Amino acid sequence: MTDILTYLESAIGYTPKKISTADGGEYASACPACGDGGKGRKSDRFHIWPEKENKGLCKGRFWCRQCGISGDTISFLQKFVNMNFQQACSELGIVLPKNTGGRKRGYQPSASLPEAGPAWRPKTYPHPAPKWQEKAENLLADCRDRLKSDENSLAWLADRGITAEMADIFRLGYNQGSRGGDRYRPTSAWGLPERQGKDGRPGRIWIPRGWVIPAYDDQGHIIQVRIRRLDEDIKKFAGNIKYYPVSGSSMATMVIYPSADVFVVVECGFDAILIAGAMGGGRVGAITTWNVSARPDTRAHGILSSASLILNGLDYDRAGEKEQSWWNKTYPQNRRLPQPKNGINDPGEAFSAGVNIQAWIKDSLPRGLRIKLGYEANKPGVAKTVAGNNKQQPAGDDMAPDVQRPLVTEMTLSNGKVIYLTDDREEWKKLTRMKKPVFTARELASLKKATSTMDEKERLAAAMQVIELKETISGFIRDGRVFDKGVKTDG
């Protein structure tokens, strides 16, 4: 019978270290389920005892001190090698007693040893201080202006499928100092704790040259700045740092179009931008973990839990495939995004290989979602009325967003917040149950009228108050009151 240690090495690719002689030998490695909060192969929270005797049919136990997952060798094969119970027993040479219906099977998993730790819980990361956010916005403004006039930097993005228009929508920039290299700023100027460098001088923030990727919270406040360093700089210094988070950045999960109903999960921020931009108009959102074994934070977990579909585009390698068990267990609506071509590792490589990104994602959606999101007509060749317009437009397989709209229309505010507009009663009810900020045309018209005398900043602040109310208390807003039932729409 092959032991659990051998399966961990051969099937998962981990090489654990022996840390104790207890129970015939205790070994530790990274956890195949949680990766110890993003530490990956450097972690040692996953413990196994290959010779540990159980009350069941096989020996061997495993337990993760981080996420609490545990079991015996049969359970290991079920959880990490995608075997069912019968297959696992057959693999281990275990002959199961016949079940005649009059008694339970002889095999009963033993109690977890040692006592299981807490189940996985998403983390909440604090936001940067207002001073940091102010400095980050100033830096980003300069970097955005620089990118718009830097043809080489724009061409580098274009080679990865990110157009100048997409770079502007997602507020990308390009950073470099006055002498063409990295920038350095005093930590105190950014509101960070004072510290001293090795030379005794006041500590400084390192802002390497490269492409700048910002991330925002639901209120449009900047909370994270990552920089994709130049390949030539990576070769010269800090070769293990490709995407550098500027000191003080929140480690919150990067979410693009948080109000979307479908999300694609990827490892890289540029891949997330490529997909969100290619799909157009916020109809499909994107989430990047920045690390194959990292887990969504509290906000991202809530967004993913309420999504209709999650297309999992983590890299198509052993690590990316291994992580699917955790995603499938945590999110029932998780589906592996089909690999577009053999040898393609990620969406960026797919674009470089000539893959049509929109068609790739669209073809992975169920037909009902393609129709709902406006990528496909309900009945090809039959005329369909455009929402808010009495004119008839011919329906086709690839409906242009500005020609044929679905029952639900998305509107993106200047701060990136997405709201929904629909006069369809059932769609309105569905979205309100999901705590989405959904308005009827009459509501939106009333809101515009009420804020018509305000300037742009005041109007946005007023709109955000109404949107936050919508997300907290579902219902139809009229005359300052909220109605959960009997909503009257214009449709």
N, C-alpha and C positions, 0 to 999 in steps of 0.2 A: 504494500500500500504506500503510495507516494505521500509524503508528509506535507503539511501546510507551508513549511519553509521553502520547499522546492517549488510549490505553486506560486508563492510570492515572487520568487526569483525568475521563474520561466514564463509565467503568464503576465505578470505585472511589470517585470523588469527592474524590481527593486533588489538591492543587496543589503539586507539588514546586518546590524552589528550585534554580536553577543554581548550582553551586559550583565548576565547573572547565570548561575548554575541551578537556580531554583526550579523545581519540578522538571528536572531533566534538561534544563537550558532555557533561558529567556532571551529573546532577541527584540531589537527595536529598529524602526525605520520610519519613513514618511507614511502617512495614512493614505491608502488608495481612494478613500471616500472624501475626506475633507482637505487633505494636503496641509493640515495644521495652519489654517487661516492664511494661506498664501505662501508659506515658507517652502512648500514643495519638498524636494528631495533632501533638503537640509534639516527637516524636522525629524524628531525621534519619539513622537507621541504614540505611534502604533506599536503595540507590544504583542508578541506571539510566543506561545509555548508549544513547540511541536510534539513533545512527549507527554503533555498534560493529559491524564486519564479523565474521561467523562463518564457519565452514567448512560450516555447514548451508545450509538453503534461505532463511533470512531473516536480517535484521540486527537489532541491538538486544539488549542484555543487561541483566539485573537481578541484584542480590545484596544480601542483608541481613547486615550485620555483627553483628547480635544473634543471630539464629536460624540463619543459614547458608544459608537457602533461596536458590536461584539458578537461572538458566536463560536462554533466549532468549525472543523474542516469542511463539512457539508455546507454549512452556512456560508463559508468563505467562497466556495465554488458558485453558490447561488448568487451571491451579492456582486462578485467581482469577475467571474468568468462566464457569466450569462448562461448558467446551467439551471435547469429546473431540479426539483428534489430527486426524481427518479434518475436523471442523468448524472447527478452528483454521486449518488450511491453506486451507480454502475461504474463510474470512473474510479471510485475507491474500492471496487470489488466487494461491495456490501450487497448481500442477498436479502431483499425485504420479505418479511412474512406476508403471506397472502391475506388479503382483507376480504372476509366472507360477509361483512356487514354486521356480524354479531359482536365484534370487538374492535378496538382501536389498534392501529399498527403498533408494533413493538417499539419503534423508534420514537423517543421523546427527547428533544434538545434539553441539555442540562441547563441549570441556572447560570447566569453570567458570572464568570470569575475572572478577575476580581469584580467588585461591585461597579456597575456601569456608571460613567460620568454623565453630565447633563447632555441632553439632546442639542443639536445645532440650533443656535439662535443668531439671527442677523445682528450685526453691530451697527451702532449709531455713531457716526464720526462728527466731532464738533466742527462748526464753521470757523473760518479765519476771522480775526478781529476786524472791525471796520477800517482801521488804519491799513492793514494788509490789503484789504479789498480795494481801497482807494489807490494804493501804489500799483496793484496788479492791473487795474483798469487803465492807469496812466501808461504802464509798460505796454499793455496790449494795444492801446491806441497808436502808439509809436510803431509797434511791430506790424500792425495792420497797414498803416500808411507805407511802410517800407516794402511789404510784400506786394502791394498793388503796383509799385514801380520797379520791381525786381523781376525781370523776364526769366532769368535762370531759375529762380526759386519757384515761380509760377509753372515753369515747364517741368520742374521736378515733380510737382503735385499732379500736373496733367498726365504725366507718365503713369501715375497711380490712379487715374480715373477721376481726380478731383479738379473740376473746372474752376476758373476764376470766379464765376458766379457762386459756386458752392463754397469756395473759400470765404467769400463775403458773407454769405448766409450764416455760416457756422463760425464766423468771426476769427478765422485763422490769421496768423501773422508770421513774420520772419524776424528773428532777433539777431542782432550783432552789434558789437560796441563801435565806438567812433573810429577805432583802428582796424575794424573788420573782424575782431575776435570776440571772446566772451565778455560779458559785463559782470561787474561786482558792485554790490551795494551794501552799506552798513546794515547790520541786522536791526539796530535800533530805529533806523529810518522807516522800516517796514513794520514796526510795532512788535518785533520779536525779542525774546530775552537777550540781554547782553551776554556776550561770550568773547573769549580771547582766542586768537589764533596761536599756532605753535611759536610764532615769532614774538608773541606778547602783545601784538597790536590788536585793536578791536576786531571782533569777528565780522565777516562779510558774507552776504548771500551770493552764491554762485549762480549766474544766469547764463548758461552756455549758449553759444550761437546755434541757430537751427530753427525749425518750424514750430510755431507756438500753437498749442491746442488748449483753449479754455473750456471750463465746465461751469455750469450754473445751477442754482437751486430753483425751486418752483416760483420764487418771487423775482427771478432774473438777476440775482446777486452772484457775482463771480466767486467761486469757492475753490477753484483748482486751476493751476497753470502747469501744463506739461510741455516739455520741449523735446522734439525729435532731433537729436544731435546729428551732425554731418558724419557720414561714413568715415571720412578721412580723420576727423577728430576722435572718433571711437577707436580707430586703430592706434592712435598716438597715446590716448589717455583714457582710463576708466572704461576698458573694453567691455565690461559687463553692464554698462549703463547706456541703453539705447533711447529710452523715453524717460527723461529726467523730470520728476515733480519738483518745482521750485519750492524752496524751504518755506514752510508755513501753509502750504496747500493742504486742504482737507483730503483725506484718503477715500472720500465718498465715491461710490460707483458712478461712472459717467453714463448719463441717460440722455439720449437724444429723442425729442418728441415724446415726453412722458405721458401725454394724453392719448397716444396711439392705442389701437386695439390689438395689434400684432407687433411682435418684437423679434429682431434677429440678434442673437448673442454672439459676440466675437471677442477676440483677444486684444485687438489693436484699435486705437482711437481712429486712425485713418481708415481702417476697414469699416468702422461704424459710420463714419462720415460718408464714405463711398456708397454704402448701401442706402443710408437715409436720403442722401442726395439723389441717387439714381431712382428711387421709388417715388420721390416727388411729393411735396405738399404735406408732409407729416402723416401720410396715410400708414406708413410702416415705420415704427421706431427702431432704435438700435441701442444696445447696451454693451459696453466693453468692460471686461473684468481686469484688463491689463496683465493678467496672469492666468494661465490655464486652470490652476487649482484654487484661485481666489473665489470668494463667495460674494453674492450681492449684499449690499448693506440694507438697513431697515427700509429706507425709502424704495430702493430698487426691488427689494423682495415684495413689498406691497404692490408695486406696479406690475411685476411679473405674475403675482398670484391672481390678479384680476384680469389678466390678458386673455383674449380668446385663443391665441396660439403663440407659442414660442418656437422659432426656428433656430436650432442650435448650430452655429457656424464656427465653433471652436476648431482650432487647427486640425487638419486631417492627418494626424500622426498618432502614435501610440498613446501619448498623454491626453490628446483631445478625445480619443475614443474611450479611454478609461474613465474620463470624467462624466460620460453620458449616464452612467448608473446613478450618480448623485443627482443630476438634473432631472432624470426620469422619476426618481423617488420623491424629489421635492416639489416638482411641478408636473402634474398629470398631463398638462397640455403641451409639454415639451416634445418636440419632434426633431430628429437629426436632419439638418439641411443636407440634401444629397450632394456628394462630392461632384463638382461640375465636370471634371476630367481626371483621368488617372494621373497621379503625380502632382496634382494641384494641392497646395498645402493650406492656402487661405484666400479670402476674397481678392486681396491685392494681386496675388499671383494669377488668380482667375482672370482678372481684367487684363493683365499683361499677356495672357495666353489667348486673348480675343473673345472671352466669354461675355455675352450680353448680360450684365448684372441684373437689370430689371427683369428680363425674361427668365433668368435663373431663379430669382426669388418668386416672381409671379407664378411660374409653373409649379412651384413647391406649395402654393396655397390651395386649399380646397376650393372648388368652384364657387361655393356659396360666398366665401370670403373675397374671391376675385370680383364677384358681382358687387358685393357690398362696398368694397373699396374703390370700385370704378375702373378696374382693370379689364373687365369683360362685361359685355351686354347680357342681360337676362335671356333674351332670345335673339341670337344673331340675325341681322337682316330686317328686324322689326323696329319701327320708329319708336323712340322713347322721349318723353317730355323732360326737358331740362328743368331742374329744381329752380323755382323762382322765375320761370320764363315759359310762356305759352307756345313758343316756337317749337316745331318738331325737328329733331336732328336724327340722321341715320345712325343706327347702332352698329358697332363693329367689334371685333375681338380685342383690339387695342384702343380703348376709349381715351381720348385726350382729356386730361383733367379740366381744361378750360372749355371743352366742348360739351362733354356729357358728364354730369355729376351724379353721384349716388344719392340715396335718400338722405344721407347724412353728409353735410359739408363741414370741413374743418377750416377754421380761420386762425391764423397765427398773429398774435399781437407783437408789438415792436420789441417786447422783452423776451420773445420766444415762447411765451405761454400759448398753448393751443386750446381753443374752445370749439364746441360743436354747435352746429345750426341745423335743425330739422323741424319740419312740420308734420312728420309722420308720428302718429300717436304711439305705436308700438316701439319704434326706435327711441322716442323720447323717454318712454318708461324704462327701457332697457338701460339706457345711459344714466338715468337718474339713480337707478338701483346700484349702479357701479360707482356712484358718487363722482361722475364726470360733470364738468361744467357745460351743460347743454342748454341752449336757448331756442325758443321758437322765433320766427321772424318778427312776431308782434313784441316779444320781450326785448329783442335786440333793438328794434325801432324805438321802443320806450327808453331804453338805456341811452341810446344815441341822443335822443331828444333831451333827456335830463342832464346830459353832460355837454350839450352843444355850446354853452357859454364858457366852458373851462378851457384852460390852455392844455397842451399835450401832456404835461407832467401830471396835472390835476386829473385829467380825464383817465389816464392810465391808472392812477391810484384809486380812483372811484371804481373803475372796472374791476381791479383786483379785489376790492372789498366784496363786490357782488359775486365774483367768481369763487372766492373763498367760502362765501355763504352757500353757494351752490354745492360745493364739494363737501360741506359739513352737513347741511340740511337739504336733502333732495326735495324738489318740488317746484311748482310754477310760481314765479314771483309776480305779484300784482298788487299795486297800492300798498306796498310795504309789508304784505302778508305772504306766507308761503302755503300753497295748497298741494298736498300729496296725492289727492285723488280728484277725479272729475276734471282733469285739466282740459281746457278748451284751447285747441291749437287752430291755426289757420288752414290746416289740411283736412 
